[in-house]
Amino acid sequence: MCIKNITPRTVQDPVRTAISVTNTKNIKDDTRAQDQLNNEPMHVREHFSSLLFGGSVSNTLLELILLAAPFIGLFFYGDEALNMPNSMSFVELSLFFLVASIVRRIYNAYLEAIYFTFPAYRTQPPREHLLKQGKDLCGRDLEQLKILDFQDKMTMLSQFLLNFGLYYILPGFYPKSSDSDSEQSLGERFLRLILNHYIMSFGMYWAHRSLHVVPWLWENIHSFHHWAKHPLSRNTYEDHWFDNFFNAIIGHTFAQILVPLDRPTFWFSRIFRILESLEKHSGTSCGFNLAHSAQQWLPFAQMPHHHDWHHEGFKGSNYTFSSIGGIWDCIFGTRKGGRYKANGCYSATRSDLAKSTVKKDLPKWFHPLFPLVALSLAITFKLSK
């Protein structure tokens, strides 16, 4: 039986003091040593996740340069010269990406602090995150980390070009403030937000599923992300650069073209998506996951424990591909409860408790890229009008 309400344990994080066991005769002694060290208080300065900087100095410098570049352009050319018609001002666009970067840093630190402070809310057993010889906390070896370091640089550069390229290629994509903003009721904004997110989730569902079931895409692109068998929020954007680039186009870009959001809703949507993306890799599934808790009332809602199980292995677990909402997994037969019993079923959804998993195989004639082709045709038709 699952117990819905539990009190967080105050046991300190065992990962911090994990001992690599190389001789099976020493396992019991090492475990006793860990138990003693676990009772030591953990200080803020010992938390390895920085609020402002990543582990790679070169990647941090590159990110700061890319964030500063638009403001340097404003200094030399001025806002009027760089503005596009029917779009938010260039200075607001620059501030938007600066704010998004800061939110990612701070919320990542928040989620990892929750992970270490409340072991009772973790989805995987603590021993899964023990330091293993030659691997990091998330299960990646040194060679994989070197590859991801390069991919991180490519991701930042490609996202920078995409984000500012859209500003000039598609005027109005980044909405400006207008009189129509005040004319939209709160209910209308809410409905457009839900529709926008479900369209975004639809595209990302089929993109994600394709990355798993098409062998070349899995081996050469998406498997990079799944090197993290025991994810933490820092793993969220650690992918092959094309994985992030493809998702940005299929998800946010297509959704904003088909169901445009006004300026305040656009800001909210993008920030909410940052929170949601970080949470599903956080290693915890509980009320501290603000974005997931806010959408838990939706039919077939998903929580972080679904995506966490998706990372554990089994060729990446070909289930739970959806981002927000989870409805597409239910419709297309790829919903799986995963570790919903973790932490006493605290964040188990109605579908989890009903054990409503039904595996549906795609017809042999159907390719998972077909829906993405259909979405692309809809975008072409919309832009041609």
Secondary structure by P-SEA (a helix, b strand, c coil): cccccccccccccccccccccccccaaaaaaaaaaaaaacccccccccccccccccaaaaaaaaaaaaaaaaaaaccccccccccccccaaaaaaaaaaaaaaaaaaaaaaaaaaaaccccccccccccccccccccccccaaaaaaaaaaaaaaaaaaaaaaaaaaccccccccccccccccccaaaaaaaaaaaaaaaaaaaaaaaaaacccaaaaacccccccccccccccccccccaaaaaaaaaacaaaaaaaccccaaaaaaaaaaaaaaaaaaacccccccaaaaaaaccccccccaaaaaaaaccccccccccccccaaaaaaacccccccccccccccccccccccbbbbbbcccccccaaaaaaaaaaaaaaaac
